[in-house]
Amino acid sequence: MRGTALVLFCCVCAVQGIVRIPLLRLPTVRSQLRASNRLETFMRDHQPDIFQRTYMQCFPPGTQSLVKGRSIEKLYNFMDAQYFGQVSLGTPAQNFTVVFDTGSSDLWVPSSYCVSQACYNHQQFKAFESSTYVHDGKVFGIRYGSGRLMGIMAKELLKVGSIAVKNQEFGESVFEPGFSFVMAKFDGILGLAYPDLAEELGAPVFDSMMMQNLVEQPIFSFYLSKSKTYSTQGGELLLGGIDESLYTGPINWVPVSIHSYWQINMGTVKVQGVDSFCYGSKPCQAIVDTGTSLIAGPTNEITILHELIGATPTSVGEYLVDCQRMSSLPVVTFTLNGVEYPISAESYVRREVLGDREICFTGFTAVDLTTPMGPSWILGDVFLSEYYSIFDRGQNRVGFAQLRR
Ligand SMILES: *[C@@H]1O[C@H](CO)[C@@H](O)[C@H](O)[C@H]1NC(C)=O
């Protein structure tokens, strides 16, 4: 009996520290706005800065601010976010649906003191109900496309799957700008990039997990499913390792070029086999970002790319293609550390139903993201749902492998 107990104990040891988090795939804010015919009005009327200035007065004078002046600042945009997972904060646990975002480093959820419209239809953190809550009181701000999200810092017990992180720094938002958060299917964001990108003091969630020895390896991996229907089986985040059942063949590793975003060098981008961007001596930069839905690039390049595809711009910055022409659209191929990653039209075109029509958009969008190594492309979910992706903080590299079909 003793022997059996020992064996069982060791089995538990072996699997401890590798945790599967199922991901949900749900409609994006953009598709909800489109379905209700509000997308154009929304894009036109987006003037939330007035609210932001007004709200600033709610913070007492002398409140210490963590809002940094930074030269590189990503304009976080979760209009197209579609993969979410569940975490909990506090004791007893309060559940939140979050975007696991490799393109940012902060954790925040709505506060029960939040008065923004966006907070009313989301889970709100009730500090007064938790016995593990530690008040901090510093102010944080994160800039989004539609204004600056603001809140108060605190520390809490965070649970992600079976992993319990003690004293995790996080933000409780008391002001959420713009209308896009109102329609969002998520309550908050859990950033998985490097500490350097954090707007908040303290360690990002995965850094806490590493410091508190809660993960077997300093690695996490994403599988984002392409299932056409929205479901609770939208993919998987594996914390602490790599899920070998989800990919085949070798992993192609790409070194991280700057430890802030998950930023890497990107080689030639080909359109139908022809070198079109990022060729020659100077590689491009790309960030690998689960929190961005599309593939983004500098405005000039994206404009040319759409000319090559034969897509037509709309008034809201999207590009339309003829749904009947899919088979004649070119393959777009990205090169990372010498390995080519082709994305076919079937993969980069998004189909949406509007009334009784089906409309088709490309999965490419213009975003001018500047980094210390120059303008950067963003490899978002359109790319990441084609390949298994592995984020290795131990060796500072990102790995890609063929998904098992
Ligand atoms: C939080 O989520 C867990 C796991 O899904 C569930 O068992 C629990 O009942 C939820 N708690 C609340 C308060 O909804």
The ligand as a Gaussian input file, in Angstrom:
#p B3LYP/6-31G(d) Opt

LIG

0 1
 C      -16.179000      30.042000     -10.810000
 O      -15.776000      29.098000     -11.786000
 C      -15.664000      27.772000     -11.275000
 C      -15.070000      26.916000     -12.378000
 O      -15.764000      27.061000     -13.583000
 C      -17.010000      27.296000     -10.798000
 O      -16.899000      26.002000     -10.259000
 C      -17.523000      28.248000      -9.727000
 O      -18.821000      27.888000      -9.330000
 C      -17.531000      29.675000     -10.240000
 N      -17.848000      30.577000      -9.146000
 C      -18.784000      31.503000      -9.221000
 C      -18.960000      32.341000      -8.022000
 O      -19.458000      31.684000     -10.221000

